[in-house]
């Protein structure tokens, strides 16, 4: 696990001053680079040592069997797992015939810097070989945001003290051994061995290329390398290729102080439809464009792209430098995961590791898309277009479950349900309302009527039809939705899950309104006035269970009457509970894995008074164990709203530092993208108090020490709004666009272009302290390396 000493605190970079092999797995995730299409784990250039040599293409997967000891109706029969594709980032170095390997010789210096402004990973090494020859190695790696198919490495070797014979091998390798996550079935592991079948390989001058097909899924991919070599007179190069290896070898002799520079250009492409000759042409063309741009041009374009992103995505925090660094790291990783995904899913780990097999969950729609909607809306639109492209599969899944409309998967890569955990894969229907809410939010924030007409209406209509067929009116006229699993996986298969019901009601109302705004599109989908009226009737009659004796909203029917969990008898090493207790005990107890009812307080808070939200939050805070990294951010948002600001701040740090401190103990498998997205939610929706459920964008800012200032930007219908908060007031500034009406702590005002408005923040109301279950306190400022917690999914 990584403690405070692992990374130097810097406002715009993640700096590692020395190499620790026991932390290599985690640093591979932290230093990963991606553009949403290509993902390269932060492996050492020479490839070894490594934990997992990850090179990924978004959506490129292998199909796997999903075996069951006792199969049931509707269980998915086939899974999908993200493949480690051909590794094109390898650069091996020989110094006087000695391989450069950090485990041998003497490593005098090893520094790596992930530059969040330039969008590159830099490495600076001083190494003395076992034979005594010293060299300095500097490399810079990027995955281009501008040229989607391109990654590049600039690799420089300098001889120190004496002449040195230098050989650099730049390779692309297929079928490297990788770790199979969470698979005990040897059939699954076997399916991933040699999963790539070579269809062509070539070598010419300084170029090599190869194309492969996934053995079972049939997906095709191609990779090509070209090189720009700058060395002393006498430098020579050669190229060779075979089935699973292609490389360019550069050989020279360096005088002391002289440098060999090799710029490696790498192009990737894949398709489920195009032929291998077409893919080969695609990567060759991408390389041609990259050659024309050149290394300096790629660097400049990367910086220019990120300059534009940071203008409207940066979050500024004064008073906690570590939190400031973590916040910018989080935003950078969100951008990396989505920027050029372009009608592909955003996996739960981005493209930083194969955790969860590279699957996409409801996390994307509920955690990550709100960030993108208000900072890089084109990326949010593309992710929703991917969801829309899977509608035929979602309709087929609904029909299989004897339901109308569309039933989107709980976890997937291409759109098929891939969850072997049937209480989620066949009962976590809330994902459909999560997707619908992401559609509603995107249209509201952008005013993209073309998207709503062409894409959004159909998604809203089909998910509304699902709820209309899934629920039913009871004898009292209430609209019930029974037998579902909400966000809290410790309370599965319950009746009237409050979060699910409130989100379904919003889904039904959103579908009705969208159908009325676009009558021709609705008519083409077979929607009539009678169906719209039924949606509104169901939404208005939705059942929300409430315990009148306790005065709190129940997470589901009967939840507040379940057995109480004995937290005082649960030792620290018994978490996460799902690994130490049977599900029947968890399902029948008042213990919450992750924010569920509290998530409803955030996303559907307009349904409740502040006092009710405070009572509910305090009740559920005492029984929520956060065995998922999805939880801390939501608890932080609501804690800030109801007045528990110190607790909110601790949750802010926990979710923002989840990977830089490896708080969950599993960053090695890939970054926690939803938790990192949650850091933005705590900043903007928690301490900024932003809510987007009403007819105007509303804010209720509040700060707590040690934060002395919090500032962020939002894009809203072509306008850029800056909010700058201190403990006493908030300044709203319209950076671009037409005047806009906003709300501050219930007071509405109009913000003019190039003008600002200073609004006072109310005096903080004192509330009684509240604590999580014993032993499950949030990660606290100053906590050391022993502070990490094991978690389940999330």
TIDRENMAR-433899 format. One record per residue (C-alpha): residue in three letters; x, y, z; residue number from 1. Coordinates in steps of 0.02 Angstrom, whole numbers. Layout:
<vextors>
- ALA:X:Y:Z:NUM
...
</vextors>
This chain:
<vextors>
- UNK:0:0:0:1
- UNK:56:177:-29:2
- UNK:84:297:115:3
- UNK:115:484:116:4
- UNK:300:464:74:5
- UNK:264:373:-89:6
- UNK:217:528:-187:7
- UNK:278:704:-165:8
- UNK:138:830:-142:9
- UNK:133:948:-292:10
- UNK:-12:1050:-362:11
- UNK:-1:990:-542:12
- UNK:96:826:-539:13
- UNK:112:656:-458:14
- UNK:296:638:-417:15
- UNK:382:477:-366:16
- UNK:561:511:-308:17
- UNK:619:332:-288:18
- UNK:570:160:-352:19
- UNK:494:38:-229:20
- UNK:469:-133:-306:21
- UNK:343:-180:-170:22
- UNK:236:-35:-232:23
- UNK:259:-70:-416:24
- UNK:86:-142:-443:25
- UNK:-1:12:-373:26
- UNK:111:134:-467:27
- UNK:70:44:-629:28
- UNK:-111:99:-604:29
- UNK:-72:274:-540:30
- UNK:47:310:-685:31
- UNK:-68:237:-819:32
- UNK:-102:343:-972:33
- UNK:-258:337:-1078:34
- UNK:-368:438:-1195:35
- UNK:-524:330:-1177:36
- UNK:-479:228:-1331:37
- UNK:-302:169:-1288:38
- UNK:-245:130:-1111:39
- UNK:-65:95:-1059:40
- UNK:-25:44:-881:41
- UNK:122:134:-804:42
- UNK:243:-10:-826:43
- UNK:429:24:-832:44
- UNK:487:54:-1010:45
- UNK:591:-105:-1013:46
- UNK:438:-207:-962:47
- UNK:514:-298:-813:48
- UNK:488:-310:-669:49
- UNK:300:-291:-681:50
- UNK:139:-345:-598:51
- UNK:30:-335:-753:52
- UNK:91:-276:-923:53
- UNK:-71:-190:-969:54
- UNK:-107:-121:-1141:55
- UNK:-293:-101:-1176:56
- UNK:-411:-46:-1313:57
- UNK:-581:10:-1251:58
- UNK:-710:-122:-1292:59
- UNK:-587:-253:-1354:60
- UNK:-628:-411:-1257:61
- UNK:-627:-598:-1256:62
- UNK:-783:-700:-1221:63
- UNK:-777:-819:-1073:64
- UNK:-893:-953:-1003:65
- UNK:-995:-910:-848:66
- UNK:-1009:-1078:-759:67
- UNK:-1140:-1105:-623:68
- UNK:-1152:-1247:-499:69
- UNK:-1341:-1225:-507:70
- UNK:-1395:-1121:-657:71
- UNK:-1562:-1032:-659:72
- UNK:-1675:-952:-786:73
- UNK:-1608:-788:-853:74
- UNK:-1431:-812:-790:75
- UNK:-1302:-748:-917:76
- UNK:-1211:-892:-997:77
- UNK:-1061:-796:-1065:78
- UNK:-949:-665:-991:79
- UNK:-831:-538:-1067:80
- UNK:-658:-486:-1008:81
- UNK:-547:-344:-1063:82
- UNK:-395:-413:-1154:83
- UNK:-215:-360:-1135:84
- UNK:-182:-322:-1318:85
- UNK:-15:-315:-1406:86
- UNK:106:-217:-1296:87
- UNK:186:-80:-1398:88
- UNK:263:23:-1257:89
- UNK:413:-91:-1228:90
- UNK:587:-17:-1247:91
- UNK:728:-131:-1191:92
- UNK:905:-65:-1166:93
- UNK:1072:-155:-1168:94
- UNK:1228:-66:-1104:95
- UNK:1389:-153:-1155:96
- UNK:1285:-311:-1175:97
- UNK:1209:-293:-1000:98
- UNK:1017:-280:-999:99
- UNK:955:-127:-906:100
- UNK:857:-202:-762:101
- UNK:821:-102:-603:102
- UNK:845:-261:-500:103
- UNK:1028:-274:-550:104
- UNK:1174:-156:-548:105
- UNK:1154:6:-450:106
- UNK:1003:119:-467:107
- UNK:1073:291:-423:108
- UNK:915:388:-461:109
- UNK:739:343:-516:110
- UNK:609:479:-532:111
- UNK:440:474:-617:112
- UNK:321:620:-642:113
- UNK:143:612:-704:114
- UNK:119:789:-770:115
- UNK:-65:836:-758:116
- UNK:-45:991:-867:117
- UNK:59:915:-1007:118
- UNK:-28:746:-1001:119
- UNK:133:644:-1005:120
- UNK:229:522:-895:121
- UNK:413:569:-875:122
- UNK:550:457:-808:123
- UNK:730:502:-762:124
- UNK:852:364:-712:125
- UNK:1036:353:-668:126
- UNK:1096:174:-675:127
- UNK:1264:89:-662:128
- UNK:1275:-83:-739:129
- UNK:1350:-231:-643:130
- UNK:1506:-204:-750:131
- UNK:1521:-23:-693:132
- UNK:1456:73:-845:133
- UNK:1345:221:-798:134
- UNK:1204:287:-906:135
- UNK:1065:412:-888:136
- UNK:897:360:-960:137
- UNK:757:485:-989:138
- UNK:589:441:-1063:139
- UNK:426:532:-1094:140
- UNK:268:435:-1134:141
- UNK:101:500:-1197:142
- UNK:-65:437:-1260:143
- UNK:-131:572:-1375:144
- UNK:-295:660:-1340:145
- UNK:-287:740:-1513:146
- UNK:-235:594:-1624:147
- UNK:-347:460:-1551:148
- UNK:-255:308:-1620:149
- UNK:-81:365:-1567:150
- UNK:32:338:-1418:151
- UNK:215:388:-1417:152
- UNK:375:371:-1316:153
- UNK:531:478:-1324:154
- UNK:675:373:-1257:155
- UNK:848:448:-1227:156
- UNK:1007:363:-1168:157
- UNK:1163:460:-1117:158
- UNK:1332:381:-1080:159
- UNK:1410:439:-916:160
- UNK:1596:437:-878:161
- UNK:1653:316:-1014:162
- UNK:1607:263:-1190:163
- UNK:1465:138:-1198:164
- UNK:1397:18:-1326:165
- UNK:1210:46:-1329:166
- UNK:1072:-62:-1403:167
- UNK:889:-8:-1393:168
- UNK:754:-132:-1440:169
- UNK:582:-57:-1473:170
- UNK:454:-197:-1476:171
- UNK:272:-242:-1491:172
- UNK:229:-408:-1408:173
- UNK:70:-513:-1406:174
- UNK:3:-641:-1282:175
- UNK:103:-587:-1129:176
- UNK:57:-681:-970:177
- UNK:-66:-580:-864:178
- UNK:-159:-599:-701:179
- UNK:-335:-668:-714:180
- UNK:-439:-571:-588:181
- UNK:-571:-656:-483:182
- UNK:-574:-815:-587:183
- UNK:-561:-978:-492:184
- UNK:-623:-1079:-639:185
- UNK:-472:-1146:-735:186
- UNK:-575:-1143:-895:187
- UNK:-578:-953:-887:188
- UNK:-392:-942:-858:189
- UNK:-360:-1061:-1001:190
- UNK:-468:-957:-1117:191
- UNK:-353:-808:-1091:192
- UNK:-192:-900:-1128:193
- UNK:-146:-865:-1308:194
- UNK:-308:-771:-1335:195
- UNK:-237:-671:-1481:196
- UNK:-216:-761:-1648:197
- UNK:-95:-678:-1769:198
- UNK:-163:-636:-1942:199
- UNK:-14:-537:-2009:200
- UNK:155:-466:-1960:201
- UNK:275:-355:-2058:202
- UNK:444:-269:-2037:203
- UNK:525:-137:-2148:204
- UNK:659:-7:-2110:205
- UNK:607:71:-1944:206
- UNK:426:11:-1955:207
- UNK:345:-148:-1890:208
- UNK:163:-199:-1879:209
- UNK:55:-345:-1829:210
- UNK:-129:-390:-1828:211
- UNK:-222:-511:-1715:212
- UNK:-394:-585:-1688:213
- UNK:-470:-629:-1519:214
- UNK:-491:-816:-1526:215
- UNK:-672:-828:-1464:216
- UNK:-751:-655:-1481:217
- UNK:-677:-635:-1656:218
- UNK:-634:-452:-1631:219
- UNK:-487:-393:-1736:220
- UNK:-349:-270:-1690:221
- UNK:-191:-202:-1770:222
- UNK:-39:-114:-1700:223
- UNK:102:-27:-1793:224
- UNK:265:57:-1740:225
- UNK:374:185:-1826:226
- UNK:530:269:-1759:227
- UNK:629:429:-1775:228
- UNK:810:394:-1728:229
- UNK:938:526:-1683:230
- UNK:1110:462:-1636:231
- UNK:1294:486:-1673:232
- UNK:1372:438:-1839:233
- UNK:1376:251:-1858:234
- UNK:1207:220:-1777:235
- UNK:1119:76:-1866:236
- UNK:946:-1:-1855:237
- UNK:855:-157:-1913:238
- UNK:679:-225:-1906:239
- UNK:608:-401:-1887:240
- UNK:440:-482:-1852:241
- UNK:363:-649:-1811:242
- UNK:195:-714:-1751:243
- UNK:189:-629:-1580:244
- UNK:340:-513:-1585:245
- UNK:395:-370:-1695:246
- UNK:539:-253:-1654:247
- UNK:658:-122:-1715:248
- UNK:836:-132:-1648:249
- UNK:948:22:-1640:250
- UNK:1133:2:-1606:251
- UNK:1265:135:-1577:252
- UNK:1418:182:-1475:253
- UNK:1406:335:-1365:254
- UNK:1549:443:-1307:255
- UNK:1532:513:-1131:256
- UNK:1399:648:-1129:257
- UNK:1327:596:-1297:258
- UNK:1145:542:-1316:259
- UNK:1045:420:-1420:260
- UNK:865:477:-1446:261
- UNK:730:360:-1510:262
- UNK:554:426:-1535:263
- UNK:431:283:-1545:264
- UNK:262:311:-1628:265
- UNK:129:181:-1592:266
- UNK:-39:163:-1679:267
- UNK:-184:52:-1626:268
- UNK:-350:8:-1705:269
- UNK:-484:-124:-1681:270
- UNK:-653:-170:-1750:271
- UNK:-790:-299:-1740:272
- UNK:-838:-266:-1921:273
- UNK:-689:-211:-2026:274
- UNK:-570:-332:-2111:275
- UNK:-389:-349:-2062:276
- UNK:-330:-261:-2222:277
- UNK:-440:-114:-2177:278
- UNK:-370:-110:-1999:279
- UNK:-194:-120:-2067:280
- UNK:-228:29:-2179:281
- UNK:-303:121:-2029:282
- UNK:-151:105:-1916:283
- UNK:-32:143:-2060:284
- UNK:-128:302:-2097:285
- UNK:-128:351:-1913:286
- UNK:61:328:-1908:287
- UNK:80:435:-2063:288
- UNK:-16:576:-1979:289
- UNK:88:559:-1820:290
- UNK:250:565:-1918:291
- UNK:193:725:-1998:292
- UNK:149:800:-1829:293
- UNK:312:744:-1751:294
- UNK:357:723:-1568:295
- UNK:360:908:-1529:296
- UNK:192:930:-1615:297
- UNK:115:789:-1516:298
- UNK:177:866:-1353:299
- UNK:111:1038:-1400:300
- UNK:-59:971:-1452:301
- UNK:-73:871:-1290:302
- UNK:-38:1027:-1185:303
- UNK:-159:1134:-1287:304
- UNK:-297:1004:-1267:305
- UNK:-275:997:-1079:306
- UNK:-261:1186:-1064:307
- UNK:-437:1196:-1135:308
- UNK:-499:1058:-1019:309
- UNK:-426:1136:-862:310
- UNK:-504:1305:-904:311
- UNK:-676:1234:-864:312
- UNK:-638:1077:-762:313
- UNK:-513:1132:-630:314
- UNK:-560:1128:-446:315
- UNK:-455:1240:-334:316
- UNK:-434:1202:-149:317
- UNK:-339:1312:-25:318
- UNK:-289:1246:145:319
- UNK:-252:1063:103:320
- UNK:-114:1040:-29:321
- UNK:-130:850:-28:322
- UNK:-316:861:-63:323
- UNK:-283:988:-201:324
- UNK:-163:868:-286:325
- UNK:-283:722:-266:326
- UNK:-427:824:-337:327
- UNK:-331:867:-496:328
- UNK:-271:687:-512:329
- UNK:-453:632:-502:330
- UNK:-509:753:-638:331
- UNK:-363:704:-749:332
- UNK:-407:520:-734:333
- UNK:-590:553:-774:334
- UNK:-537:648:-930:335
- UNK:-415:509:-977:336
- UNK:-551:378:-961:337
- UNK:-678:467:-1070:338
- UNK:-602:599:-1183:339
- UNK:-589:494:-1342:340
- UNK:-695:344:-1294:341
- UNK:-816:403:-1430:342
- UNK:-969:292:-1420:343
- UNK:-885:164:-1309:344
- UNK:-919:128:-1126:345
- UNK:-817:200:-983:346
- UNK:-757:51:-880:347
- UNK:-759:56:-689:348
- UNK:-568:57:-691:349
- UNK:-553:163:-846:350
- UNK:-412:84:-946:351
- UNK:-291:74:-800:352
- UNK:-309:-110:-756:353
- UNK:-414:-266:-781:354
- UNK:-506:-256:-615:355
- UNK:-689:-308:-638:356
- UNK:-633:-380:-806:357
- UNK:-643:-206:-882:358
- UNK:-832:-198:-858:359
- UNK:-943:-46:-854:360
- UNK:-1071:-30:-713:361
- UNK:-1203:96:-660:362
- UNK:-1056:191:-584:363
- UNK:-1027:269:-755:364
- UNK:-1200:347:-765:365
- UNK:-1218:400:-582:366
- UNK:-1042:452:-535:367
- UNK:-938:489:-690:368
- UNK:-1064:561:-813:369
- UNK:-1115:705:-697:370
- UNK:-933:762:-695:371
- UNK:-919:750:-883:372
- UNK:-1088:832:-912:373
- UNK:-1031:992:-826:374
- UNK:-849:992:-882:375
- UNK:-830:898:-1048:376
- UNK:-1009:871:-1109:377
- UNK:-959:796:-1276:378
- UNK:-885:648:-1183:379
- UNK:-1045:627:-1083:380
- UNK:-1147:631:-1244:381
- UNK:-1037:497:-1322:382
- UNK:-1054:382:-1172:383
- UNK:-1243:398:-1179:384
- UNK:-1240:365:-1366:385
- UNK:-1150:203:-1325:386
- UNK:-1290:158:-1204:387
- UNK:-1415:195:-1342:388
- UNK:-1320:83:-1464:389
- UNK:-1350:-63:-1345:390
- UNK:-1539:-39:-1341:391
- UNK:-1574:-192:-1449:392
- UNK:-1482:-300:-1322:393
- UNK:-1572:-213:-1179:394
- UNK:-1741:-245:-1261:395
- UNK:-1696:-427:-1285:396
- UNK:-1645:-441:-1102:397
- UNK:-1809:-365:-1045:398
- UNK:-1906:-487:-1153:399
- UNK:-1805:-632:-1080:400
- UNK:-1858:-572:-906:401
- UNK:-2041:-560:-966:402
- UNK:-2040:-370:-955:403
- UNK:-2079:-231:-1077:404
- UNK:-1960:-96:-1134:405
- UNK:-1773:-111:-1108:406
- UNK:-1670:-185:-966:407
- UNK:-1491:-124:-969:408
- UNK:-1354:-235:-894:409
- UNK:-1282:-213:-720:410
- UNK:-1108:-252:-787:411
- UNK:-1049:-269:-966:412
- UNK:-922:-223:-1099:413
- UNK:-1024:-231:-1259:414
- UNK:-1202:-224:-1191:415
- UNK:-1243:-402:-1140:416
- UNK:-1270:-439:-956:417
- UNK:-1110:-517:-888:418
- UNK:-1145:-531:-702:419
- UNK:-1141:-704:-626:420
- UNK:-1204:-629:-462:421
- UNK:-1388:-652:-499:422
- UNK:-1461:-535:-366:423
- UNK:-1376:-396:-465:424
- UNK:-1381:-465:-642:425
- UNK:-1567:-505:-634:426
- UNK:-1631:-385:-500:427
- UNK:-1526:-225:-492:428
- UNK:-1650:-137:-604:429
- UNK:-1602:35:-536:430
- UNK:-1467:44:-672:431
- UNK:-1606:85:-795:432
- UNK:-1663:237:-695:433
- UNK:-1481:288:-671:434
- UNK:-1458:291:-859:435
- UNK:-1620:386:-883:436
- UNK:-1565:515:-755:437
- UNK:-1400:537:-846:438
- UNK:-1500:572:-1004:439
- UNK:-1609:698:-912:440
- UNK:-1459:785:-835:441
- UNK:-1362:795:-998:442
- UNK:-1509:871:-1094:443
- UNK:-1546:994:-954:444
- UNK:-1365:1049:-940:445
- UNK:-1329:1064:-1127:446
- UNK:-1496:1104:-1209:447
- UNK:-1450:973:-1340:448
- UNK:-1624:952:-1414:449
- UNK:-1558:852:-1562:450
- UNK:-1486:723:-1444:451
- UNK:-1647:718:-1344:452
- UNK:-1752:693:-1501:453
- UNK:-1639:566:-1587:454
- UNK:-1572:470:-1437:455
- UNK:-1642:526:-1270:456
- UNK:-1828:503:-1302:457
- UNK:-1806:321:-1352:458
- UNK:-1700:282:-1198:459
- UNK:-1822:368:-1082:460
- UNK:-1974:285:-1161:461
- UNK:-1902:110:-1156:462
- UNK:-1843:123:-975:463
- UNK:-2012:197:-925:464
- UNK:-2097:47:-1005:465
- UNK:-1986:-66:-902:466
- UNK:-2043:16:-739:467
- UNK:-2225:14:-793:468
- UNK:-2215:-174:-819:469
- UNK:-2102:-211:-671:470
- UNK:-2209:-121:-542:471
- UNK:-2393:-136:-498:472
- UNK:-2528:-41:-404:473
- UNK:-2572:-118:-236:474
- UNK:-2741:-123:-149:475
- UNK:-2714:52:-78:476
- UNK:-2669:123:-249:477
- UNK:-2483:138:-216:478
- UNK:-2363:92:-356:479
- UNK:-2247:-44:-290:480
- UNK:-2085:-113:-361:481
- UNK:-2044:-276:-273:482
- UNK:-1902:-402:-273:483
- UNK:-1762:-286:-325:484
- UNK:-1583:-252:-272:485
- UNK:-1539:-70:-241:486
- UNK:-1364:5:-232:487
- UNK:-1336:-79:-62:488
- UNK:-1284:-256:-105:489
- UNK:-1304:-309:78:490
- UNK:-1494:-290:61:491
- UNK:-1536:-385:-96:492
- UNK:-1703:-438:-169:493
- UNK:-1807:-319:-65:494
- UNK:-1976:-237:-91:495
- UNK:-1994:-50:-125:496
- UNK:-1813:0:-116:497
- UNK:-1828:188:-87:498
- UNK:-1686:236:-204:499
- UNK:-1752:125:-343:500
- UNK:-1932:186:-323:501
- UNK:-1890:372:-319:502
- UNK:-1773:357:-468:503
- UNK:-1903:254:-563:504
- UNK:-2033:389:-529:505
- UNK:-1917:521:-599:506
- UNK:-1883:409:-749:507
- UNK:-2071:395:-781:508
- UNK:-2097:583:-767:509
- UNK:-1946:621:-877:510
- UNK:-2009:502:-1011:511
- UNK:-2182:581:-1007:512
- UNK:-2112:757:-1025:513
- UNK:-1990:709:-1163:514
- UNK:-2127:620:-1260:515
- UNK:-2235:777:-1249:516
- UNK:-2092:887:-1309:517
- UNK:-2060:773:-1458:518
- UNK:-2231:706:-1509:519
- UNK:-2177:645:-1680:520
- UNK:-2032:545:-1609:521
- UNK:-2144:477:-1471:522
- UNK:-2276:427:-1598:523
- UNK:-2145:334:-1699:524
- UNK:-2107:235:-1541:525
- UNK:-2291:194:-1516:526
- UNK:-2316:310:-1368:527
- UNK:-2491:382:-1348:528
- UNK:-2578:491:-1222:529
- UNK:-2645:345:-1124:530
- UNK:-2471:272:-1096:531
- UNK:-2403:443:-1042:532
- UNK:-2547:460:-919:533
- UNK:-2508:290:-845:534
- UNK:-2326:340:-821:535
- UNK:-2376:497:-729:536
- UNK:-2502:403:-624:537
- UNK:-2372:273:-573:538
- UNK:-2244:407:-532:539
- UNK:-2369:502:-425:540
- UNK:-2417:345:-329:541
- UNK:-2241:277:-301:542
- UNK:-2222:192:-131:543
- UNK:-2089:264:-14:544
- UNK:-2079:160:145:545
- UNK:-2070:262:306:546
- UNK:-2050:210:487:547
- UNK:-2167:325:584:548
- UNK:-2105:261:752:549
- UNK:-1923:305:715:550
- UNK:-1965:452:603:551
- UNK:-1847:393:464:552
- UNK:-1867:339:285:553
- UNK:-1841:152:269:554
- UNK:-1714:91:142:555
- UNK:-1845:-36:89:556
- UNK:-2001:-117:159:557
- UNK:-1966:-180:335:558
- UNK:-1783:-130:337:559
- UNK:-1793:-39:503:560
- UNK:-1864:-198:581:561
- UNK:-1722:-311:524:562
- UNK:-1603:-379:656:563
- UNK:-1473:-255:716:564
- UNK:-1294:-293:669:565
- UNK:-1176:-311:818:566
- UNK:-1036:-198:759:567
- UNK:-952:-205:929:568
- UNK:-928:-393:903:569
- UNK:-861:-376:725:570
- UNK:-670:-374:723:571
- UNK:-579:-260:600:572
- UNK:-515:-407:498:573
- UNK:-694:-465:467:574
- UNK:-721:-328:337:575
- UNK:-778:-329:202:576
- UNK:-922:-424:278:577
- UNK:-965:-515:118:578
- UNK:-803:-614:133:579
- UNK:-838:-669:312:580
- UNK:-1026:-688:334:581
- UNK:-1162:-779:234:582
- UNK:-1276:-677:126:583
- UNK:-1433:-734:217:584
- UNK:-1367:-648:373:585
- UNK:-1319:-489:280:586
- UNK:-1484:-481:185:587
- UNK:-1586:-492:345:588
- UNK:-1486:-368:451:589
- UNK:-1480:-180:470:590
- UNK:-1307:-161:395:591
- UNK:-1272:-61:237:592
- UNK:-1126:-95:120:593
- UNK:-1135:72:29:594
- UNK:-1243:227:22:595
- UNK:-1417:178:-38:596
- UNK:-1551:276:54:597
- UNK:-1419:412:76:598
- UNK:-1393:413:-113:599
- UNK:-1579:445:-131:600
- UNK:-1562:593:-11:601
- UNK:-1435:666:-132:602
- UNK:-1510:627:-302:603
- UNK:-1693:643:-253:604
- UNK:-1675:766:-111:605
- UNK:-1812:879:-177:606
- UNK:-1934:749:-111:607
- UNK:-1885:781:71:608
- UNK:-1860:922:194:609
- UNK:-1688:964:261:610
- UNK:-1738:906:434:611
- UNK:-1797:738:366:612
- UNK:-1636:717:269:613
- UNK:-1537:752:427:614
- UNK:-1632:621:527:615
- UNK:-1614:494:387:616
- UNK:-1429:528:363:617
- UNK:-1390:511:548:618
- UNK:-1488:348:559:619
- UNK:-1400:267:411:620
- UNK:-1228:337:450:621
- UNK:-1226:229:606:622
- UNK:-1252:67:507:623
- UNK:-1155:98:344:624
- UNK:-988:6:340:625
- UNK:-923:71:171:626
- UNK:-866:-99:107:627
- UNK:-869:-13:-63:628
- UNK:-771:138:-121:629
- UNK:-933:201:-200:630
- UNK:-996:253:-30:631
- UNK:-882:387:46:632
- UNK:-919:520:-85:633
- UNK:-1108:506:-68:634
- UNK:-1098:507:121:635
- UNK:-986:660:105:636
- UNK:-1109:753:-8:637
- UNK:-1257:726:109:638
- UNK:-1154:754:267:639
- UNK:-1109:926:200:640
- UNK:-1290:965:157:641
- UNK:-1359:920:328:642
- UNK:-1222:1008:427:643
- UNK:-1095:874:471:644
- UNK:-955:970:384:645
- UNK:-806:893:473:646
- UNK:-869:719:430:647
- UNK:-899:775:250:648
- UNK:-720:836:240:649
- UNK:-653:669:301:650
- UNK:-757:578:170:651
- UNK:-694:703:40:652
- UNK:-515:653:78:653
- UNK:-557:468:81:654
- UNK:-633:466:-92:655
- UNK:-505:586:-169:656
- UNK:-354:493:-99:657
- UNK:-423:318:-129:658
- UNK:-286:277:-255:659
- UNK:-144:395:-212:660
- UNK:-147:320:-36:661
- UNK:-213:149:-92:662
- UNK:-344:163:44:663
- UNK:-442:12:-21:664
- UNK:-285:-93:-38:665
- UNK:-325:-144:-218:666
- UNK:-269:1:-328:667
- UNK:-152:-126:-409:668
- UNK:-303:-191:-506:669
- UNK:-339:-19:-578:670
- UNK:-399:150:-518:671
- UNK:-569:176:-436:672
- UNK:-645:290:-567:673
- UNK:-813:310:-481:674
- UNK:-731:356:-316:675
- UNK:-622:483:-406:676
- UNK:-777:552:-490:677
- UNK:-854:556:-317:678
- UNK:-718:677:-262:679
- UNK:-786:803:-388:680
- UNK:-962:769:-322:681
- UNK:-909:807:-143:682
- UNK:-823:967:-199:683
- UNK:-962:1032:-311:684
- UNK:-1122:952:-243:685
- UNK:-1063:934:-64:686
- UNK:-968:1090:-14:687
- UNK:-1032:1185:-166:688
- UNK:-1209:1125:-133:689
- UNK:-1249:1113:-319:690
- UNK:-1415:1031:-364:691
- UNK:-1484:1010:-540:692
- UNK:-1656:934:-509:693
- UNK:-1754:1098:-517:694
- UNK:-1786:1223:-656:695
- UNK:-1627:1321:-616:696
- UNK:-1454:1270:-560:697
- UNK:-1452:1290:-371:698
- UNK:-1306:1309:-250:699
- UNK:-1294:1305:-60:700
- UNK:-1107:1325:-28:701
- UNK:-1024:1295:139:702
- UNK:-842:1266:192:703
- UNK:-754:1191:341:704
- UNK:-575:1204:402:705
- UNK:-441:1171:350:706
- UNK:-512:1221:180:707
- UNK:-506:1411:164:708
- UNK:-563:1423:-17:709
- UNK:-647:1311:-145:710
- UNK:-673:1361:-326:711
- UNK:-741:1265:-475:712
- UNK:-814:1290:-648:713
- UNK:-970:1221:-730:714
- UNK:-1027:1221:-911:715
- UNK:-1213:1255:-925:716
- UNK:-1300:1274:-1094:717
- UNK:-1150:1354:-1177:718
- UNK:-1105:1460:-1026:719
- UNK:-953:1442:-914:720
- UNK:-992:1481:-732:721
- UNK:-859:1501:-599:722
- UNK:-903:1480:-415:723
- UNK:-775:1540:-288:724
- UNK:-817:1498:-106:725
- UNK:-742:1557:59:726
- UNK:-807:1519:234:727
- UNK:-909:1681:230:728
- UNK:-969:1706:51:729
- UNK:-976:1642:-126:730
- UNK:-936:1737:-286:731
- UNK:-1024:1683:-446:732
- UNK:-948:1737:-611:733
- UNK:-1012:1710:-788:734
- UNK:-855:1683:-892:735
- UNK:-944:1661:-1058:736
- UNK:-1118:1653:-1132:737
- UNK:-1285:1738:-1107:738
- UNK:-1356:1789:-937:739
- UNK:-1416:1645:-829:740
- UNK:-1529:1629:-678:741
- UNK:-1453:1539:-529:742
- UNK:-1503:1504:-350:743
- UNK:-1398:1531:-193:744
- UNK:-1464:1459:-30:745
- UNK:-1642:1479:-95:746
- UNK:-1619:1655:-165:747
- UNK:-1632:1673:-353:748
- UNK:-1529:1799:-451:749
- UNK:-1475:1832:-631:750
- UNK:-1292:1825:-675:751
- UNK:-1239:1937:-819:752
- UNK:-1098:1905:-942:753
- UNK:-926:1963:-882:754
- UNK:-1004:2007:-714:755
- UNK:-994:1929:-542:756
- UNK:-1110:1920:-394:757
- UNK:-1052:1905:-213:758
- UNK:-1176:1815:-100:759
- UNK:-1159:1787:88:760
- UNK:-1155:1610:156:761
- UNK:-1269:1583:307:762
- UNK:-1197:1553:479:763
- UNK:-1171:1368:507:764
- UNK:-1305:1280:606:765
- UNK:-1238:1173:748:766
- UNK:-1290:990:739:767
- UNK:-1251:845:856:768
- UNK:-1102:739:806:769
- UNK:-1134:573:721:770
- UNK:-1017:426:699:771
- UNK:-1005:278:579:772
- UNK:-1002:102:651:773
- UNK:-857:67:769:774
- UNK:-701:27:671:775
- UNK:-769:99:507:776
- UNK:-720:281:532:777
- UNK:-670:376:376:778
- UNK:-490:395:322:779
- UNK:-423:540:424:780
- UNK:-296:675:383:781
- UNK:-123:620:438:782
- UNK:-166:435:437:783
- UNK:-17:326:398:784
- UNK:15:174:292:785
- UNK:-87:58:402:786
- UNK:-248:154:370:787
- UNK:-309:60:217:788
- UNK:-469:-42:217:789
- UNK:-516:-191:112:790
- UNK:-673:-167:11:791
- UNK:-788:-267:-99:792
- UNK:-849:-215:-271:793
- UNK:-818:-30:-299:794
</vextors>
